[in-house]
Amino acid sequence: MQPQTDSAQRAAPGSQGRSRRVRRSALLWALIALAFYLSFILMTLVRGWK
């Protein structure tokens, strides 16, 4: 049985930069979603104190 290799090593030469961009954009969208989530929690708490 052959050892498993990383898919980036098997992929085409230009795909490493593409995977890096995809990872960065996924992280950016996750941070945006987290900001919305936390802001809605904060709004709920602020409205509850009034």
N, C-alpha and C positions, 0 to 999 in steps of 0.2 A: 504494500500500500504506500502511495506517495504522500509526502507531507503536504499539508495545505499551504498554498501560497496566497499572498495578498492579491486581490483582484487588480490593484493599481499596477502591480509588476507585470501582469499578463496583458494589460490593456495597451492601446496604442500610445505612442509617445506624447501626443498633445492632450491626452485625457487627464493627465495629472493636474494641470492647471484648471481644467474644467471641474474636476472633482473638488478642488480647493474653493472655487467660486461657488459651487453648489453648497458646500459645507458652510461657507461664510454667509450666504443668503439665508440658509436654514437657521443659522444662529441669529441673524438679524430679525427674521420673522418671529422666532421664539421670544426674543427680547421685547418686540413690539406687543406680542400677545400677553406677555407677563406684565407689561406696563398697563395695558387695558384692564387686566384682571385685578391688579392691585389698586388701580384708580377706582374701579367699581366698588371694591371692598371699602376703600377710604370714603367714597361718597355715601355708602350705606351707613357707615359709622357716624359720619358727620351729621347726616339727616336724623339719625336715631338720637343724637344728643340734644337736638333742638326741642 
